[in-house]
Amino acid sequence: MASGDFCSPGEGMEILQQVCSKQLPPCNLSKEDRLQNPYFSKLLLNLSQHVDESGLSLTLAKEQAQAWKEVRLHKTTWLRSEILHRVIQELLVDYYVKIQDTNVTSEDKKFHETLEQRLLVTELMRLLGPSQEREIPPLLGLEKADLLELMPLSEDFVWMTARLQQEVEEQLKKKCFTLLCYYDPSSDADSETVKAAKVWKLAEVLVGEQQQCQDAKSQQKEQMLLLEKKSATYSQVYQGMGKPLSFILTPGALLGKTKIPDLPSFLLSLCPLLPPSWAQVLLRCLTLLQRLLQEHRLKTQSELDRINAQYLEVKCGAMILKLRMEELKILSDTYTVEKVEVHRLIRDRLEGAIHLQEQDMEKSRQVLNSYEVLGEEFDRLVKEYTVLKQATENKRWALQEFNKAYR
């Protein structure tokens, strides 16, 4: 079967190119490959009618879409119950934090205690599992009948449920407003009515932005594939000349440090292989790139380094000033006017006491010096005085003891 029997170089080739790029991306076939392998090209076209863009068969893709739809439905249901459970837990945590600092009313206390009791009993019943017969014994030997006895009163439960709805709505509204302010900080100054209107459309806005991101990723992927194909084509063309195309795009080659073939003659030699305008455009691009490297990169590097050094110097000085300012701020907060005045009074009193002690020490030193003038005679008199004083003390003590004995 000739290639013309399969498809002409016109519409058929374009369809096959779209099939290879979108539905069968691993089949990166060139035009020559498609012309040389018509049967394989026909097989790819027939195969593309039975598979989707991900490579799955149409039947399996439909079943997978239905399965994902059910998964998303179950996930949504689970998320709703999980959000409600977490909001209730946060209400209880906030209540226990609040009672540590302030007193709460009896209604608040009754509401939170009833809510906590109902929540604990429900969680325990869920842990016990279904009520049918089980091979393993129940947890701690408990049955559901035992837990039902711990349920709060029906009137308290009805009253708690009515209030719980309001508390949950208020908590969810705060969370939605917090999310809105995080997404759009300018909404923080809006009224609650405006915030509610923005929150109502926030989901659509986020879905739209997510879709834009996905579209941008798809476009980027297509452009990368196209760029790889063009790079492969250019490399194949220039490898026929004995050098890779990236060889002439190195900075060393553009600055004249690496020997490369004469670019004009090289581009002229590629004219039979490339479109006529490509060689001129490539030559202008390479000349412009060479001029940018020589003039704007090398000449401004020293100036850029000097500016960076000045910037770092100024930034360092600013950091030192900030540290000094923080130090002075700490000192100012620590030593107020009253504290400084008290410290001044304490210092004056201490200085006065030190001055008096110095005067006493000076008088004692003068007396000691006058005694030292006497020499050894003074030492002998001191020893004799000490002995006499001790004997006098002993006799005085003995006299006191005799007087006690005769009384």
TASUL-V937508 format. One record per run of one state. SS is the DSSP state (h for helix, s for strand, l for the rest). FROM is the first residue (numbers start at 1). TO is the last residue. Records with the same first field share a line. If there is no record, write none. Layout:
SS = FROM-TO, FROM-TO
This chain:
l = 1-2, 7-10, 24-30, 37-37, 49-50, 52-56, 99-105, 129-138, 142-143, 149-153, 184-184, 190-191, 240-244, 250-250, 255-262, 270-275, 335-336, 373-375, 407-407
h = 3-6, 11-23, 31-36, 38-48, 58-98, 106-128, 139-141, 144-148, 154-183, 185-189, 192-239, 245-249, 251-254, 263-269, 276-334, 337-372, 376-406
s = 51-51, 57-57
